[in-house]
Amino acid sequence: MPFFISRDDITTLKTDAIVNAGNRELRMGGGVCGAIFKAAGAEEMERALQGLGPISIGDAVATPGFALPARYVIHTAGPIYHGRKEERDLLASCYRNSLLLAEKMHLSSVAFPLISSGIYGYPVEEAEQVALDAILSFLETHDMTVYLIILKERARKTMVYSRLSYFLQSHEDMEPAFGISIPSKAPAVERDSLCFDVLADEAPAQRTRRRKKGPRKAPVHDLPLPASGPIPDEFLRTEESFSHALLRMIDEKGLTDPEVYKGANLDRRLFSKIRSNENYKPRKNTILALAVSMDLSVEETENLLKKAGYTLSRSLTGDLIVLFYLQRGKPDIYEINEALFHFHQPQLGSAL
């Protein structure tokens, strides 16, 4: 059930389906609709749509993707904005009916544009909120990966964003004194940081420094063994694998596996890999997503990261954003991902 916000060109996505926000007559239009027709092959798309329209506002129909990377295109008709209450319900039905159609077609991934936010005049902030509410409501009870493409980003002027911006700026101001460098726009991928490809979750094939095979010994000066008596739990846990530590934390907090992987914006199959493979090493952003889902403290999060060889860096923008929300308590994965998206950082969670 992962959900991600993206700035990508929807016509380039390799999802099972992309959604075309078109008109009731299902004719080729301008903007994103026109781009989808052209990328798919306009003549083939027009032939496939013959006899399917007109449709009601909020309804959805599907065609092959033709030349698109996506296998299918789901076509829906969004409402024209006049400020009426019923328009919100109609807009929500575009998302809901498109997702229900995708489920009926046994699709596992769908990408949406921000429906009606272009020439149909729906305010971006309102359109985004309707999309989020509809998509997240669906994902509460369905297993599907959904992407929302937002090209016109709204300004964030809430108190939380003001505090987050101040938090980031305060760490940026530490650069001259402590040598910390926080780029204004981080690159798309930074290794050993939050910035990993969210569509892959395999451990790096190589490390700069290789350890010899076999269990790692705990430093004696850090945690000395008692001369006699039982071995303390703290010592045993230094040898604990990431997978074992994660499952122990889940049990200690009285959580279920579905609660954890859904709250972490993770695919169920990925979580199954972590559970079944004692030596599995996930990406850093996956661990941070799990920490958010389990409502771990900063100290607990750092300890869990160490089990996989990572740290929570105070010099990386993405890590600082996660740190900010962890310190506030009761973090929400989608709120954090929205902030990461706003500051051009990769989001938490992953999809297979």
C-alpha positions as CSV (number, residue, x, y, z in Angstrom):
1,M,0.0,0.0,0.0
2,P,2.9,2.5,-0.5
3,F,2.0,6.0,-1.6
4,F,4.4,8.6,-3.0
5,I,4.2,12.1,-4.4
6,S,6.3,12.8,-7.5
7,R,7.4,15.5,-9.9
8,D,8.0,13.0,-12.7
9,D,6.5,13.2,-16.2
10,I,3.5,10.8,-15.9
11,T,4.0,9.6,-19.5
12,T,7.4,8.1,-18.6
13,L,6.3,6.1,-15.6
14,K,6.5,2.3,-15.7
15,T,3.5,1.7,-13.5
16,D,0.7,-0.8,-14.4
17,A,-1.5,2.1,-15.2
18,I,-1.5,5.9,-15.4
19,V,-4.6,8.0,-15.1
20,N,-5.6,10.5,-17.8
21,A,-7.7,13.4,-16.5
22,G,-9.7,14.0,-19.6
23,N,-13.1,15.2,-20.8
24,R,-16.5,13.5,-20.7
25,E,-16.3,12.8,-24.5
26,L,-12.9,11.1,-24.0
27,R,-11.4,13.1,-26.8
28,M,-7.8,14.2,-27.0
29,G,-7.3,17.5,-25.2
30,G,-4.4,19.7,-24.2
31,G,-2.0,19.7,-21.3
32,V,-1.4,16.3,-19.6
33,C,-4.3,14.7,-21.5
34,G,-2.7,15.7,-24.9
35,A,0.7,14.5,-23.7
36,I,-0.7,11.1,-22.8
37,F,-2.4,10.7,-26.2
38,K,0.7,11.7,-28.1
39,A,3.0,9.4,-26.0
40,A,0.6,6.5,-26.4
41,G,0.0,7.1,-30.1
42,A,-2.9,9.4,-30.7
43,E,-4.6,7.4,-33.5
44,E,-4.5,4.2,-31.6
45,M,-5.8,5.8,-28.4
46,E,-8.7,7.5,-30.2
47,R,-9.7,4.2,-31.9
48,A,-9.6,2.4,-28.5
49,L,-11.9,5.1,-27.0
50,Q,-14.5,5.0,-29.7
51,G,-17.7,3.8,-28.2
52,L,-16.6,4.2,-24.6
53,G,-17.8,7.8,-24.2
54,P,-19.3,10.0,-23.2
55,I,-18.8,9.2,-19.5
56,S,-20.2,10.9,-16.4
57,I,-18.0,13.1,-14.3
58,G,-16.1,10.9,-11.8
59,D,-16.5,7.7,-13.9
60,A,-13.5,5.8,-15.2
61,V,-12.7,3.5,-18.2
62,A,-9.5,1.8,-19.3
63,T,-7.6,1.3,-22.5
64,P,-4.2,-0.2,-23.3
65,G,-1.2,2.0,-22.9
66,F,0.1,1.3,-26.4
67,A,3.5,3.1,-26.8
68,L,3.5,4.2,-23.1
69,P,5.7,2.5,-20.6
70,A,2.5,1.9,-18.5
71,R,0.5,-1.1,-19.6
72,Y,-2.9,0.7,-19.3
73,V,-4.4,4.1,-19.3
74,I,-7.4,4.8,-17.0
75,H,-9.4,7.7,-18.3
76,T,-11.6,9.7,-15.9
77,A,-13.5,13.0,-16.3
78,G,-12.8,15.6,-13.6
79,P,-15.2,18.4,-12.6
80,I,-14.8,22.0,-13.7
81,Y,-14.3,24.2,-10.6
82,H,-17.1,26.6,-9.7
83,G,-16.6,26.5,-5.9
84,R,-19.6,24.3,-5.2
85,K,-19.6,21.6,-2.5
86,E,-20.6,18.8,-4.8
87,E,-17.5,19.4,-6.9
88,R,-15.3,18.0,-4.1
89,D,-17.3,14.8,-4.1
90,L,-17.1,14.5,-7.8
91,L,-13.4,15.0,-7.8
92,A,-12.9,12.4,-5.0
93,S,-15.0,9.9,-7.1
94,C,-12.5,10.3,-10.0
95,Y,-9.7,8.9,-7.7
96,R,-12.0,6.3,-6.0
97,N,-13.5,4.9,-9.3
98,S,-10.1,4.8,-11.0
99,L,-8.6,2.9,-8.1
100,L,-11.6,0.5,-8.0
101,L,-11.2,-0.1,-11.7
102,A,-7.5,-0.8,-11.3
103,E,-8.3,-3.3,-8.5
104,K,-10.8,-5.0,-10.8
105,M,-8.1,-5.3,-13.4
106,H,-5.7,-6.8,-10.8
107,L,-3.2,-3.9,-11.2
108,S,-0.6,-3.3,-8.5
109,S,0.5,0.2,-9.3
110,V,-1.2,3.4,-10.5
111,A,0.0,7.0,-11.1
112,F,-2.4,10.0,-11.0
113,P,-2.0,13.5,-12.2
114,L,-3.6,16.2,-9.9
115,I,-7.0,15.9,-11.5
116,S,-8.9,19.2,-12.5
117,S,-6.0,21.4,-11.2
118,G,-5.1,22.6,-14.8
119,I,-7.5,24.3,-17.2
120,Y,-10.5,23.0,-15.1
121,G,-9.5,25.6,-12.5
122,Y,-9.5,23.6,-9.3
123,P,-7.2,25.4,-6.7
124,V,-4.1,23.3,-6.3
125,E,-4.2,23.2,-2.5
126,E,-7.8,22.0,-2.5
127,A,-7.2,19.5,-5.4
128,E,-4.2,18.1,-3.6
129,Q,-6.1,17.6,-0.3
130,V,-9.0,15.9,-2.1
131,A,-6.5,13.6,-3.9
132,L,-4.7,12.7,-0.6
133,D,-7.9,12.0,1.3
134,A,-9.3,9.8,-1.5
135,I,-6.1,7.9,-2.2
136,L,-5.1,7.3,1.5
137,S,-8.7,6.2,2.4
138,F,-8.5,3.6,-0.4
139,L,-5.1,2.4,0.7
140,E,-6.3,1.7,4.2
141,T,-8.1,-1.4,3.0
142,H,-6.4,-2.2,-0.3
143,D,-2.9,-3.3,-1.3
144,M,-1.7,-1.1,-4.2
145,T,1.2,1.3,-4.9
146,V,-0.1,4.8,-5.8
147,Y,1.8,7.8,-7.1
148,L,0.4,11.3,-7.2
149,I,2.1,13.7,-9.7
150,I,2.2,17.3,-8.6
151,L,3.8,19.8,-11.0
152,K,2.3,23.0,-9.5
153,E,3.4,22.9,-5.9
154,R,1.4,25.0,-3.4
155,A,3.1,27.2,-0.9
156,R,3.4,25.8,2.6
157,K,2.7,28.5,5.1
158,T,1.6,26.4,8.1
159,M,3.2,26.7,11.6
160,V,4.8,23.3,11.2
161,Y,6.5,24.2,8.0
162,S,7.7,27.5,9.5
163,R,9.2,25.6,12.4
164,L,10.7,23.0,10.1
165,S,12.3,25.7,7.9
166,Y,13.8,27.3,11.0
167,F,15.1,23.9,12.2
168,L,16.8,23.3,8.9
169,Q,18.2,26.9,8.8
170,S,19.5,26.6,12.4
171,H,21.6,23.6,11.3
172,E,22.7,25.3,8.1
173,D,23.9,28.2,10.3
174,M,26.2,25.7,12.0
175,E,28.3,25.1,8.8
176,P,31.0,27.7,9.5
177,A,31.6,26.5,13.0
178,F,31.3,22.8,12.6
179,G,32.0,22.2,9.0
180,I,28.4,20.9,8.3
181,S,27.2,21.3,4.8
182,I,23.5,21.2,3.9
183,P,22.9,21.8,0.2
184,S,19.9,24.0,-0.7
185,K,18.8,21.3,-3.2
186,A,20.1,17.8,-2.5
187,P,21.0,15.5,-5.4
188,A,18.5,12.9,-6.3
189,V,20.6,10.1,-4.8
190,E,23.1,10.3,-1.9
191,R,24.6,7.1,-0.7
192,D,24.5,6.1,2.9
193,S,21.8,8.7,3.6
194,L,18.1,9.0,3.3
195,C,18.5,9.5,-0.4
196,F,18.0,6.1,-1.9
197,D,16.0,4.9,-4.8
198,V,12.6,4.2,-3.3
199,L,11.8,1.7,-6.1
200,A,14.5,-0.7,-5.1
201,D,15.3,-2.1,-1.7
202,E,18.3,-4.4,-2.0
203,A,21.4,-4.1,0.0
204,P,24.4,-2.5,-1.7
205,A,26.5,-5.1,-3.5
206,Q,29.8,-3.6,-2.3
207,R,31.2,-1.6,0.6
208,T,34.2,0.6,0.5
209,R,35.5,-1.3,3.6
210,R,34.9,-5.0,3.7
211,R,34.6,-7.0,6.9
212,K,35.8,-10.5,7.2
213,K,33.0,-13.1,7.2
214,G,31.7,-14.2,10.5
215,P,30.1,-12.6,13.5
216,R,31.4,-9.2,14.5
217,K,32.9,-9.0,18.0
218,A,31.7,-6.3,20.4
219,P,34.4,-3.9,21.6
220,V,35.4,-5.1,25.1
221,H,36.0,-1.5,26.3
222,D,32.5,-0.5,25.3
223,L,30.6,-3.3,27.1
224,P,32.7,-5.5,29.3
225,L,31.4,-8.9,30.3
226,P,30.9,-9.6,34.0
227,A,33.4,-12.0,35.6
228,S,30.6,-14.4,36.4
229,G,26.8,-14.7,36.2
230,P,24.4,-14.3,33.3
231,I,25.3,-12.3,30.2
232,P,23.4,-9.0,30.3
233,D,20.8,-8.3,27.5
234,E,22.7,-5.2,26.5
235,F,25.7,-7.3,25.5
236,L,23.7,-9.9,23.7
237,R,22.0,-7.2,21.7
238,T,25.3,-5.9,20.3
239,E,25.4,-9.1,18.2
240,E,21.7,-8.8,17.3
241,S,20.9,-8.6,13.6
242,F,18.7,-5.9,12.2
243,S,15.9,-8.3,11.4
244,H,15.9,-9.7,14.9
245,A,16.0,-6.3,16.5
246,L,13.1,-5.1,14.4
247,L,10.9,-8.1,15.3
248,R,11.8,-7.7,18.9
249,M,10.8,-4.0,18.9
250,I,7.5,-4.9,17.2
251,D,6.7,-7.4,19.9
252,E,7.8,-5.1,22.7
253,K,5.5,-2.4,21.4
254,G,2.5,-4.8,21.0
255,L,2.2,-4.1,17.3
256,T,1.2,-6.4,14.4
257,D,3.2,-6.8,11.2
258,P,0.4,-5.2,9.0
259,E,0.3,-2.2,11.4
260,V,4.0,-1.7,11.0
261,Y,4.5,-2.2,7.3
262,K,1.3,-0.2,6.4
263,G,2.4,2.6,8.8
264,A,5.8,2.6,7.2
265,N,4.5,3.0,3.6
266,L,6.1,-0.4,2.7
267,D,5.1,-3.1,0.3
268,R,4.0,-6.3,2.2
269,R,6.4,-8.4,0.1
270,L,9.3,-6.3,1.1
271,F,8.4,-6.7,4.8
272,S,8.2,-10.4,4.3
273,K,11.8,-10.4,3.0
274,I,12.9,-8.6,6.1
275,R,11.1,-11.0,8.4
276,S,12.2,-14.2,6.6
277,N,15.8,-13.3,6.0
278,E,18.0,-13.0,9.1
279,N,20.8,-11.4,7.2
280,Y,18.7,-9.0,5.0
281,K,19.9,-5.5,5.1
282,P,17.4,-2.8,4.0
283,R,18.0,0.6,2.7
284,K,18.3,3.4,5.2
285,N,15.1,5.1,4.2
286,T,13.2,1.8,4.8
287,I,14.6,1.7,8.3
288,L,13.6,5.3,9.0
289,A,10.1,4.5,7.6
290,L,9.8,1.6,10.1
291,A,11.0,3.8,12.9
292,V,8.3,6.3,12.1
293,S,5.7,3.6,12.0
294,M,6.7,2.2,15.4
295,D,6.8,5.8,16.8
296,L,10.4,5.2,18.0
297,S,12.3,7.9,19.9
298,V,15.4,9.4,18.3
299,E,17.7,7.2,20.4
300,E,15.7,4.1,19.5
301,T,15.9,5.1,15.8
302,E,19.6,5.6,15.9
303,N,20.1,2.2,17.6
304,L,18.0,0.5,14.9
305,L,20.0,2.2,12.2
306,K,23.2,1.0,13.7
307,K,22.1,-2.6,13.4
308,A,22.3,-2.1,9.6
309,G,25.4,0.1,9.7
310,Y,23.7,3.5,9.2
311,T,23.6,6.7,11.3
312,L,21.1,9.6,11.5
313,S,23.2,12.4,10.0
314,R,22.8,16.0,11.2
315,S,24.4,17.2,8.0
316,L,21.9,15.9,5.5
317,T,18.7,17.7,4.8
318,G,16.6,14.5,4.4
319,D,17.8,13.1,7.7
320,L,17.2,16.5,9.5
321,I,13.6,16.5,8.3
322,V,13.0,13.0,9.7
323,L,14.8,14.1,12.9
324,F,12.5,17.1,13.2
325,Y,9.3,15.0,13.1
326,L,10.7,12.3,15.4
327,Q,11.5,14.9,18.0
328,R,7.9,16.3,17.7
329,G,6.5,12.8,18.6
330,K,3.7,10.9,17.0
331,P,5.2,11.2,13.5
332,D,3.0,10.6,10.4
333,I,4.6,8.9,7.4
334,Y,2.6,10.9,4.8
335,E,3.2,14.2,6.6
336,I,6.9,13.5,6.6
337,N,6.9,12.5,2.9
338,E,5.0,15.6,2.0
339,A,7.7,17.7,3.7
340,L,10.5,15.6,2.0
341,F,8.8,16.2,-1.3
342,H,8.6,19.9,-0.6
343,F,12.3,20.1,0.2
344,H,13.2,18.0,-2.9
345,Q,14.2,14.9,-0.8
346,P,13.4,11.3,-1.5
347,Q,10.5,10.0,0.5
348,L,10.2,7.2,3.1
349,G,9.0,3.7,2.2
350,S,9.6,1.6,-0.8
351,A,7.8,-0.4,-3.4
352,L,9.0,-3.5,-5.3
